[in-house]
Amino acid sequence: MTETVLFNVGGKEYEVARSLLNDHPETMLARMASKEWNPNTSEKLFIERDGERFRYVLDYLRDGKARLPIDVSKEALLVDMEFYGI
């Protein structure tokens, strides 16, 4: 069974495979989800960011690219990526 991490990003919930985060240990997301920083691994981790754009951050971590719809700002996503340490 895949171990997951629960994120609440701006009120939108995401369940992310821990293995994806472990593939990117330098990111803030991996550090937040680490057992060192968060010993209660069943607890949701709240992040005060745009919950809708977070899915594109995850796409980038999975695939190395993110395809944005016309109504999502590339600049805003880049600011989010910088915030997450990507």
C-alpha positions in Angstrom: 0.0 0.0 0.0 1.3 3.5 -0.9 2.1 5.7 2.0 0.5 9.2 1.6 0.7 12.6 3.0 -2.4 14.9 3.4 -2.1 18.5 2.5 -4.7 21.2 2.9 -3.7 24.0 0.6 -5.8 27.1 0.8 -8.8 24.9 1.9 -8.4 22.3 -0.9 -7.3 18.9 0.2 -4.7 16.8 -1.6 -3.4 13.3 -0.8 0.2 12.9 -2.2 2.3 9.8 -2.3 5.2 10.1 0.1 7.4 8.5 -2.6 6.8 11.6 -4.8 8.0 13.9 -2.0 11.0 11.7 -1.3 12.0 12.1 -4.9 12.3 15.8 -4.2 13.9 16.0 -0.8 15.1 19.6 -1.3 11.6 21.0 -1.5 9.6 22.6 1.4 6.9 20.0 0.8 9.2 17.1 1.5 10.6 18.8 4.6 7.2 19.6 5.9 6.1 16.0 5.4 9.2 14.4 6.9 8.8 12.5 10.1 11.5 14.7 11.6 9.4 17.9 11.1 6.0 16.2 11.4 6.0 13.1 13.6 2.2 12.8 13.5 2.1 11.6 9.9 -1.7 11.2 9.8 -2.2 14.9 10.4 -3.2 17.2 7.5 -0.5 19.8 6.7 -2.0 23.2 6.1 -0.4 25.6 3.6 -1.7 29.1 3.1 -1.4 29.2 -0.7 -3.7 28.9 -3.7 -5.2 25.5 -3.6 -6.2 25.4 -7.2 -2.7 26.1 -8.5 -1.2 23.4 -6.2 -2.2 20.7 -8.6 0.2 22.2 -11.2 3.0 22.1 -8.6 2.3 18.4 -8.2 2.2 17.9 -12.0 5.6 19.5 -12.2 7.0 17.3 -9.5 5.6 14.2 -11.2 6.4 15.0 -14.8 9.0 17.8 -14.8 6.5 20.0 -16.6 3.1 21.6 -16.0 0.5 22.4 -18.7 -1.5 25.5 -17.6 -4.9 26.4 -18.8 -5.2 29.9 -20.2 -6.8 31.3 -17.0 -3.8 30.3 -14.8 -1.0 32.8 -14.6 2.5 31.4 -15.3 4.0 34.1 -13.2 1.8 33.1 -10.2 2.8 29.5 -10.6 6.5 30.4 -10.7 6.0 32.4 -7.4 4.4 29.3 -5.9 7.2 27.1 -7.2 9.7 29.4 -5.5 7.8 29.3 -2.3 7.8 25.5 -2.3 11.5 25.4 -3.0 11.2 23.9 -6.5 
